[in-house]
Amino acid sequence: MTKIKICGLKRLQDIEYVNEFLPDFIGFVFAGTKRKITDEKAKTSVSFALSKVGYPYSQPLRNSGTHFDCSSLAYYAWNSAGISVMTDGSNTAASEAKWCSDNDCTVKEENLKPGDLIFYSYSNNGRYKNISHVGIYVGDGKMVEAVDEATGVVMQDYHNGGLVMIGRPDKKKKN
């Protein structure tokens, strides 16, 4: 089986176009931009998330590698960097937020960096801090998130409506 690898993409429209073809590997260039990421684990998680833009959303197929919901996208992005944000066998947005809190990996919004997990609450669901959604900050005022079945995985402007907390899975000290 032939594997396809595409590297050196810089423009959002190029990334979106290439993702339509679902290549096996995709590379991005962040040097010299506001998206330059110096932390290797964060870079790996962001590259994973960006490579999934255009993929379909599905909760039943969230662990298939071909579909994602918000929490499976966040989980697999950081897992690709060697960090599991799973808590008690669960990778829901709420359990990932709890993992960040339990491991002293939270940051303030003004310290947001690429790779950070952005946790939201849109309802009282009884889960940790009522968290119901997670997105991944990719820098330059943008984030990647698996929105819903109609939208899929998208890169869009960062938003903080419903913001509960921000986690940085590779953070060493609390900010």
Residue pairs with C-beta under 8 A, 6 or more apart in sequence:
3 24
3 25
4 21
4 23
4 24
4 25
5 23
5 24
5 25
5 26
5 27
6 18
6 23
6 25
6 26
6 27
7 25
7 26
7 27
8 27
8 28
8 29
9 15
9 18
9 26
9 27
9 28
9 29
10 28
10 29
10 33
12 155
15 26
15 28
15 50
15 53
15 155
16 53
16 54
16 155
18 26
19 26
19 51
19 52
19 53
19 54
19 55
20 54
22 54
22 55
25 51
26 47
26 50
26 51
27 47
28 47
28 50
30 36
30 37
30 43
30 139
33 139
33 140
34 139
34 140
35 46
35 114
35 138
35 139
35 140
35 142
36 139
37 43
37 46
37 113
37 114
37 115
37 139
39 113
39 115
39 170
40 81
41 78
41 81
41 82
41 83
41 115
41 169
41 170
42 81
42 113
42 114
42 115
42 116
42 168
42 170
43 114
43 115
44 80
44 81
44 82
45 77
45 78
45 80
45 81
45 83
45 115
45 136
45 169
46 77
46 114
46 115
46 136
46 138
46 139
46 144
48 76
48 77
48 80
48 81
49 73
49 77
49 136
49 138
49 144
50 138
50 144
50 155
52 68
52 73
52 77
52 144
52 146
52 153
53 144
53 153
53 154
53 155
54 152
54 153
55 66
55 67
55 68
55 146
55 152
55 153
56 66
56 67
56 68
56 149
56 152
56 153
57 67
57 68
57 69
57 146
57 147
57 148
57 149
57 151
57 152
57 153
58 64
58 67
58 68
58 69
58 149
59 69
61 67
62 68
62 69
62 71
62 72
63 72
65 76
68 76
68 146
68 153
69 146
70 93
70 133
70 134
70 135
70 145
70 146
70 147
71 91
71 92
71 93
71 95
71 96
71 134
72 91
72 146
73 134
73 136
73 144
73 145
73 146
73 153
74 85
74 91
74 93
74 96
74 117
74 134
74 135
74 136
75 84
75 85
75 86
75 91
75 96
77 136
78 84
78 85
78 115
78 117
78 169
79 85
81 169
81 170
83 169
83 170
85 91
85 96
85 99
85 100
85 117
85 167
85 169
86 95
86 96
86 99
87 95
87 96
87 98
87 99
87 102
88 95
92 127
93 119
93 120
93 127
93 131
93 132
93 133
93 134
94 125
94 127
94 128
94 129
94 130
94 131
94 132
95 127
95 128
96 117
96 119
96 134
96 167
97 117
97 119
97 128
97 129
97 131
97 134
97 164
97 165
97 167
98 128
99 105
99 167
99 169
100 106
100 117
100 119
100 165
100 167
100 168
100 169
101 128
101 165
101 167
103 169
104 171
104 173
104 174
105 167
105 168
105 169
105 170
105 171
105 174
106 165
106 166
106 167
106 168
106 171
106 174
106 175
107 113
107 116
107 166
107 167
107 168
107 171
107 175
108 166
108 175
109 160
109 163
109 166
111 166
111 175
112 118
112 137
112 158
112 166
113 137
113 139
113 168
114 137
114 138
114 139
115 136
115 137
115 138
115 168
115 169
115 170
116 136
116 137
116 166
116 167
116 168
117 134
117 135
117 136
117 137
117 166
117 167
117 168
117 169
118 134
118 135
118 136
118 137
118 143
118 158
118 160
118 163
118 166
119 129
119 131
119 133
119 134
119 163
119 164
119 165
119 166
119 167
120 131
120 132
120 133
120 134
120 135
120 161
120 162
120 163
120 164
121 129
121 130
121 131
121 132
121 133
121 162
121 164
122 132
122 133
122 162
123 130
123 132
124 130
125 131
125 132
129 164
129 165
130 164
131 164
131 165
133 145
133 162
134 145
135 143
135 144
135 145
136 143
136 144
136 145
137 143
137 158
137 166
138 144
138 155
141 157
141 158
142 155
142 156
142 157
142 158
143 155
143 156
143 157
143 158
143 159
144 153
144 154
144 155
145 153
145 154
145 156
146 152
146 153
147 153
147 154
